[in-house]
């Protein structure tokens, strides 16, 4: 069977009872689009799970959301098996009442009673289908219908006529059961007869999971050779031998486009192909599927790219609903995805992964502390939690962690245990701690000692606008204490300040009473803006802390045409006169730099920033400019400035007597400069780009 690409595909209608119901699923399959027949609520029940009507509704809606408005073209949700009980019928009716964004299918035996129940529970459905099974082997016919194969087929054809007559125009599908114990010729003959009656889809079912990839490939090949062009084919392949995904891929290579899957692979015995795995396999780099999987015409699979970032949250929800745990090693959805537990992958995590989980799935990196941990890993985890230890202490902590893991035979150190260990080894000193990434705890120091941005910075940014620009709305990402927000209010009618730390954002309220500032206590990853009318987006000294691709994507979405994107960063410390520069550089290299958070490694990597911005394809006129910000400060102010730097405060917390070090540093600075008033250039690198 080949796709009819050379002529327009005739729309498929069922003409019953004078009602015309357009079958979007059959259209999709005939056009080469992928259709998922989601079985978690139906076949999944045979995995000793149960979903209430409300939970089925939530799963159906969230599965449909992966495909957006195209879900009716890509998704059939198996609503349930009405003949199970009255409660099952109520659960299906709940779906019918609440779900209108994908197809809902009932399943049943080849009995008039089951057909009647299906028609009843589907009353009022927007997109519905009636499905019944038909066994195709002597053994399954005897077990299910107590009939011979020939009598079962004749009975099934009569039930098909009955179902089509009673369906009120809904498509009727048939699942050909136990094909692995039958022949492709028998299956094709039955499919042809069913199709001639008006059956919409016939599914080839490996009900016992017997097929191996080579066997299913040959079966499908012969089956397709013997069916008419009117037959629309799907497959339902069980995973008893662990061949489910491989078998499905063999079918996809032969242009089968309707696949039964189930979230978490839940189904009878060993289940079905996990929905999450097939979704990812087809949705990730789908343009390369011919080279990767031998699937032709892969550009036709989806009307729009599926939202793969919805996979993991939905899988976790279903795990909670069904009490079926997700294993750490489960592909795509397990906690092992984007996790790190040893030293070498911690340095370059993407080197050890086949794709970027953050970019593709929205899965943030997670560090597991185990007996495999390295000094660098422990040091970084400690900094993230607000602790800083000397190398000697790190060695002692590692010894405790490794001994604990081998003694308990429990590899992973829990968050609570880890905090207990860190607290035990924590060095108490006279200065307050300034934990990494908890900027609110240094808000006062930050506000007092960080110099304001120069007026030249904002003049340069404004110069990028067209002469007739409106200056209505600016968004300041990572607003902090308002170093960019407050100057922007002077030019723009409204400024939205995005700052996840409420203590930092509170400083903006303290410094200005302007009614033109809207404070949003969210991160850029959490915040979304519904319109495309933003004139300016600024990102001052925070680009290295945020998800850069997420930021650039959202900037593209929010900025109006000819809107300006401005990203600016400072160096690790200001530029000083020669003697002082030499001293500070030496202190930085020998003492402070080892406490740099890994995200600070790209603090002023302007070439990388330009690469990210230009790579999006939405921005032009990209410029890189150096903006000087020369100030005179005294030695105490310089020390205070250093204390506002996360790496410097982390270094202080590693000392037994930080006050002594600060006193010594002050004397070194005075000796090097022979002055108390110092000249410093807090120069910034500004990168601007225009939305095309």
N, C-alpha and C positions, 0 to 999 in steps of 0.2 A: 504493500500500500504506500503510495507516495502522496505528498502534499500537492494540492492543485494550485501551484503558484502562478501559472500562466494566465489564468482567467479569474475573474471575480468569483469568490465563493458564494454560492447561493445561500441566502438566509434560510435557517432551519426553523420550521414552524410545525407545531402539532395542531392539526385541525380536528378538534373533537368537540362535540356538543356545541358547534357553532362558535367556539372560543378559539382564538389564535394566541398561543403562548410562545414567545420567542425563546429558544433554548440557547442562552449565551454560552453555556458550557460546551455544547456540541459545536457551536461556531468556533470556539477557541481551539478545541482539539483539531478540527478540520483545518484551521489556519496555522497550525504548528505552535500554538501557545501551550505553556505548561498549565496543568490543572492539578491541584492537590485535593485528594479526597481524604479529609482529616477524620481519623477514626478514634481519637482519644476518648470520646464519650460513649462510643458504641463497642467496638472491638476491645477498646481499653478496659471496659468493664470486666472482660474475661481475664484481665490481669489482677483480679481481686481488688478492684477499685470501684468507686461510685462517685458520680458528680451529680449534685442537685440541679434542678432546672436553672436556678440563678447562676450557679457556677458554670454550667454549660454555656449559658448566655454570655458570661464574662469572657470565657475562653474563646467562644466563637467570634465575638466582637474584636477581641484583641488579636486573634489570628487574622481576621479580615483587615485590621488596621495595617498589617504588614504590607498589604497590597494597595492600601489607600482606596480611592474611589473605583479602582479596577477589580476589586475583590469578587464581584459577581462573575467575572470572566476567568478567575483563577482559583476559586475555592468552593468546594462542596464540604459542608460540615455534617458529618453523620450524626443526626440528632438523637437516634436511639432505636430501640426495637420494641414497638408498641405492644406486642403480644406478651411481653414479660409480665406486666401487671398494670393495674390502674394508675399506680404511682408513676410508672414509667411514662404513661400517656400524659399525665399532668406535667411531668418534666419537659416532654417534647412540646406541649402546648405553650409552656413558658417561653421556650425558644421562639416559637412561631409568633407570639405576641410581641417580642422584644427585638428580634434580629431581622433586619431587612437589608443587610449589606453583604450577604453571601447566600449561596444555595444551602438549603436544609434538606437532608435526605433521610427518609425512614427506611428501615430494613425489615425484612420479614421472610417467612417461609413461603413456598409456592402453594399457598392456601387462600381461598376466597376470604376467609375470616381475617387473615392478616392484611389483605388488600383493603378490606372495608375499614379496619382500624386505622390504616395509614391515611386513607382518604379523610377520615373523621378528624384525626389529630392535626392534619395539615390545612384544615379550613382557615382561610384568611392569610395564608402564607404569601409573602411577596415573591420569593424565589424558592420553589419546592420541587422535590423529586421523590418518586416512589420506587423502591428497589426491592426485589426479591431474589432469592437464591435458587439455583437449579443445578443439582448434582450431575456430574458427567461420567462417573465411573460406576461399574456394577456394584462395588462394595458400598460407595457413598449413597447410591440410589436406594439400596436395600436398607441402609441404616437410617436415612432421613425420611424416605417415602414408603418404605416397605414395598417397593416396586422394582421391576427390571429396568435396565437402562432405556430400552425402547419405550416402555410404558411411561417412564418418568419424563422423557423428552416430549412425548405426546401430551402428557399432563401439563408440563411446563408451558407449552405453546397455547394450550387452552387458558391457562392462568394469565398468560400475557395478553390474550384477547380480552379477558375479563377485566384486567387491570387498566388497559387502555380505554375500555368502555366506561369504567367507573372513575377515572382519575381527574375528571373535571378539567382536562387540558394540561395537567402537569406531566412533565416528561416521566417515562417509566424506563428503568434500567434493570438489567439482569446480571447477576454475578454467577458466572459459570464455575461451580465449585469442584475442587479436586481434579484440576486439569492435569496435574502431574501423573495421575493414575489413568488418564485417558489418552487420546491422541489428538494432534493438531487438526487432523482431518475431521474428526467427530466434532470438535469444538467449533471449527469453521462452519461446518454444515448447520449446526444449531444456531450460530450467530447469524448466518445468512437468512434463515427462516424467521428468526426473531426480528431482524431488521426489516424484512419485507412486511411484517405485521405493523411496524411503527415503533418498535423499541428503540430508544434513543442511544443507549450505550450498553455494550456487553463487556464485562470485565473478565479477563482471564485470571483465575484465582489459583495460586499455589497454596491451597488451604492447609497443607501439612508441612510446608516449608521443606519439601523434598528436593526441589530443583537446585542444581549447581549452575554456575554462570554459563558454561558451555551448553548445558542441556536447555536452559531457558532460551538462550540465543537461537538454538536450532528449532525449538518448539515455535517461538514467535515467528521466525522466518517462514516456516512451513504454513503456519496459521495465516499469515498475511498473504501468502501466495494463493490461498484458497478462499479468501473472503471477497465479497463484492466491495465496490467503492463506497457503497451506502453504509457499510458497517463502521461504527465509531468504536474504537478499541480503548480499553483501560486495563490496568493490571493491579492485582491485589496479592502481594507476595509476602509470605511469612518468613520469619528470620530464625527458624529452629536450628539451622546449621551455621548461623552467622554469615549467611550469604545474601541477606536481604538487600543491602545497598549495592553490592556487586551485581546482583541479578537485575535490580532496577536500572542500573547504568547500562547494562546490556540491552534492555528494552528501549531505553532512551536513544541509544545509538541506532535503533531500527525505527525511529520516529514515533514511538509510542509516547503520548503526551498527557495521559491521565494516569496518575499514580496514587495509590492508596498509601497513606503514611499515618503516623501517630506520634504526637508529642511524647518525648522520652522513650519512644519505641514501644509504648504500652499496647498490649494486645494479648490474644490467646497464646498460652504457653510462653514462647520466647518473643512474642510480639511481632511488630512490623518494622519497616524502615523508619527510623526516627525522623520526624518532620524537620527538626532543627538541622540535622545533617544534610538532608537533601536540599533544603532551602539554601544553606550556605554553599553547598557544592555547585548549585546552579546560579546563585545570586552573586557570588564573589568572582570578579573578573569574568563575567559571563561572555564577554566578547572573545575570550580565548578557549571556550569549551571544546571547540573542534580539535585544537592542539592538545588539550589536557585530557579530555574524556572521549574524544571521537564523536561528539554530538554536533551534527550539522545544523545549519540555519539557527544557531543559538541566539542570533540577534532578534529572532521572533518570539523567544520564549516568554518574555514579559512585555506587557503594554507599557509599563514603567518599572524602573528598578525597585525591587522590594526593599523595605527598610530593615536591614539586617540588625540594626541596633535594638530592635524590639524583640529579638529572639531570646536573649538571655533572661531579661526580666519576666517574660511570659513562661519560659521553661521553669524558672524558680517558683512562679505562682502555681503552676500545675503540680510541681513537686509538693508544695504546701497543701494543695487541695486533695491530693491523692495519698499523701504520706509515703510517697515513693522517693527515697533520697537520691540526689544527684551525686554520683561519685566524682572524686577530685580529678580522675583521669578521663571522664567522659568528654569526647571531642566537642568543641564549640561552646558547650555550656558548663563544663566542670570548673571548679575553682582553680584547677591547674592552668587554665588559660590565662596568660599574662601574669603568671606567678613566678616568683624567684625565691630560691632557698639556698643557693650556693654562690660563692664569690665571683666566679668568672662570668656567668650570665648577668650578674648584677651590674657589671661595668658596661656591657653592650647587650642589653636584653633582646633587641630585635635581631641580632645575629643568630640567635638560637630559636627563632620562631618563624613559621612559614608565612606569616602575614602579620600586620600590625593590628592587634586586638583592640587597641584603643580607637584607632581610626575606623576600623571596619565594624566592630561589634559594640563599641562604646564601653568596653571593659577596661577599667582602670588597672594599672599595675598593682599587684599585691605581693608583699614580701612575707614569706613564712620563715620564721626563725626556727631552725632545726639544728641537729648535730653537724650539718654540712656548712653552717654559717662561717663566714670569714671575718677578719677584723674590720675590713671596710664596710661589710654589710651591717655588723653590730654598731659600728660608729654612726652610720647614716640613720639607722633605725632609732638609735638613742637620740640623735639630734632632732628627728621629726617629733619625738615625744617630749622634747624639752630638756634632754639631759646631754651633758658633754663630759666625756671621760678621757683621761690620759691613756696613752698606749699601754701602760702598765695595767691600768684598771680594765681596759678592754681585754687584755690577756686573761685576767682573773675572771671576768664575766664569761668569756668563751669557755674557760675550763669548767665553770659551774654548769653552763648550758649543755656542754657535751656529756659531762658526767650524769647529769639529770636525765638526758635522753636515753642513754644506754642502761641506766639503772631502772627506769620506768618502762622501757621499750615503747615509749610514746614519743615519736619523732618531733612533733610540732609543739613548741612552747606557746601556750595560750597568751593572749593579751594581758590577762590578769597576772599570770605568773611572771611575764616579762617585766611588767611594771614593778612587781615585788622585788625582782632581782635588781632592776635599775635603782629603785629607791634604796635598797640595801647598800649599794655601792656609791650612791650619790655623794659627791663631795660638797659639804656645807661650807659656804663662804660668806663673806660680809656683803657681797653685792647681790642684788636681785638677779635671778636668771632671766635670760632673754631667749626663750625657746624659738627654734626655727619654725617658720610658718605661722606662729601665733603672734601676729603683728600687733594685735590689740594690747598685748602686755608691754609693748614699748611705745605705745601711741604718744605718750607725753614726751618721751625723749625724741622720738621721730619728729614730732611737731616743733619741738624747741630748737633742735640742732640742724635739721635738714634745711638747706637754704631754698628760698622760693625760686621757681624757674624764671629766667630772664624775660623781660618784655620782648626781646628780640625773637625768642622762640615763637611766641604767639603771633607776632607780626609776620614772621616767615611763613607760618602755617596759613594765616589769612591771605597772604599774597598768592597762594595757590588757587584761590577761588576766582570765578569769573566776576567781572565788574558788577553785574546785576544780580549777584547772589543774594538770597533771602536772609541767610543766617537765622533761620527759625529754630533749628534743633541740633544740639550736639550731645553725643554720648561719651562720657569719660569712663574708660575701663580701668578698674583697679584704682579708684579715686583716692584711696588713702585718707589723708587729712585735708584734701582739697587743694593741693598744690597746682593742679591744672583746672579743677572745677571752678574755683572762685574767679580766676582771671577770665575764664570763658563766659561767665555770666555777664560780663561787661559788653560782650559782643553779640551773644545769642539770646533769643527770646526765651529759650528754655534749655536747661542742661540736665540730663539724666546721669546721675553719679552712681556707678555700679561698684559697690564695695562690700565684700562678704563679711568683713569684721566690723561689728556694730560699734566697737570702741573707737576704731579709726574714723568711722563715718560720723560719730558724735562730735568729733573735732570740727567738722564742717559746720555743724549746727552752732557750735560755740563761736566760730569765726565770722559767720555771716548769717543774717536774718532774711536773705533774699528769698522771695517767694517763687523765684524762677528755677530753683533747684529741686529736683525730685530725687530723693535718696532711695536706692534699692539695695537692701542687705542680702545680696545674692552674688554668687560667682558668675563669671561670664558663661561658664558651662551650664549653669542653672537658669540663667536669665534668657528670655526671648522677647523680641519686640515684633509686633504683628505687622507693621507697615514698612514701606520702602520710601520713607520721606526724610531720612536723616541727612543733614548737611555735612556733619563732621563727626568722625570717630577718633578719639585720642586714646593712646595706650602708652602712658608714661612710666617707664622703669618697671613694668610688670610683664612684658612679653615673655620673658624667660620662665615666669611662674605658671603661666596658663597653657591650656591646650591650644597650641598655635594654629592648627588646622581648623579647629572648631571656631576660633576667633576670626580667621580669615573668611571662612564660609559664612559666618553670621554677618560680618562686615559687608560682604557682597550682597547679602539678602537685605540688609537694612538701609544701606546708602542709596540715595537717589542718584540718578545719572549726573555726572560731574561733581558728585560729592567727594570729599577729601578724607583720606585715611592718613593719620599721622602717628608714627611710632617713634619714640625717642627713649634713649638709654644713656646712663652715665657710665664712667669707668668704675673699677673697684674702689678707687679713691681719687681725690682731686689731683690736679697737676700743681706742683710746688716749685719754688726756686731750687736750684741744683742740689745744694747740700741737704736740704730737707727731703727732696725727692729721693735722693740716694738712701737716706736713713729709712724712710717709710717703705720704699721698695724692698729693702733688706729685711725689715721686720715682717712684711707681708709674705715674702718668699720663705723665710726661715720659720715663722711661727703661725701666721694667721691663715695662710692659703690652704693648709691641710684641713681646715674646718669649713671650707666652702661647701655649701650644699651642691649636689650634682647638677641641679637646675641652674645654678649660677655659672656653670662652665660656659654657657652661651650668652652671658650678660650683655656683651657689646659686640656680638658677632654679626655685624651689619650685613655682610655678604650673605649669610645664611637667612637673615630676615628678608632681604631682597629676593632671594631665591624662593622663599615660601610665598611672598606676596605675588611675584610675577608668575609663579606656577599655578595660581588659581585661575588665571586667564581673564579675570574681570577688571584688572587694573592696568592703567597705562601711565605714562609720564612719571615714572618712578624716579625720585631724586634722593640723593644722599648728601647731607650738608652737616658741617660742623658748626655748632653754636657755642660760642664762648660765654661763660658766666663767671666773671672775675669778681672775687669778694675779698674783703679783709676781715680776718677773724683772729681772736686771741687763742692762746694755747689751750685754755680750758674749753673753749668752744670746739676746738679741733678734737680734743679727747671725747667730748660729748658726741660729736659727729661720728667718731669711730664706734662709740657704744651703740649707736643706732643701726650699725651694720650687723647683720645676722651672724656672719662668720666671725667678726671680732668679739661679739658677746659670747658666742660659743667657745671661742678660745679662752676668754676670761674664766668661764665656768670650768675649764679644765685645770685651772691653777689652784694651788692650796691657798695662796694669798694674792688674789687679784689686785687688791688695793696697793700692794707693794709694787706690782708690775706697772700699774698706772702712774705711780709716783716716779718710778724709774724712767718710764717713757716720756713723761713731762720734762724731766731733766735732760734727757737726750735731745728732745726737740729744741729746748732753749739753748742748749750747748751748740747744736748744729746751726741755729739761726741767729743767735745772739740778740734775740728780740722776743717780745711778747705778742706783738701784732704781726700776723703772718699774711702773706698774699697767697691766694689759692684760686685756681681756675676749675670750676665745676663744669667743665665742658661736656656738652651733650652731642650725641650723634642723632640727627633727625632724618627720618626716612618718610617721605610723603609719596602718596600715590593717588591717582584720580580714577574714580569709578567710571568705566566706559559705558 
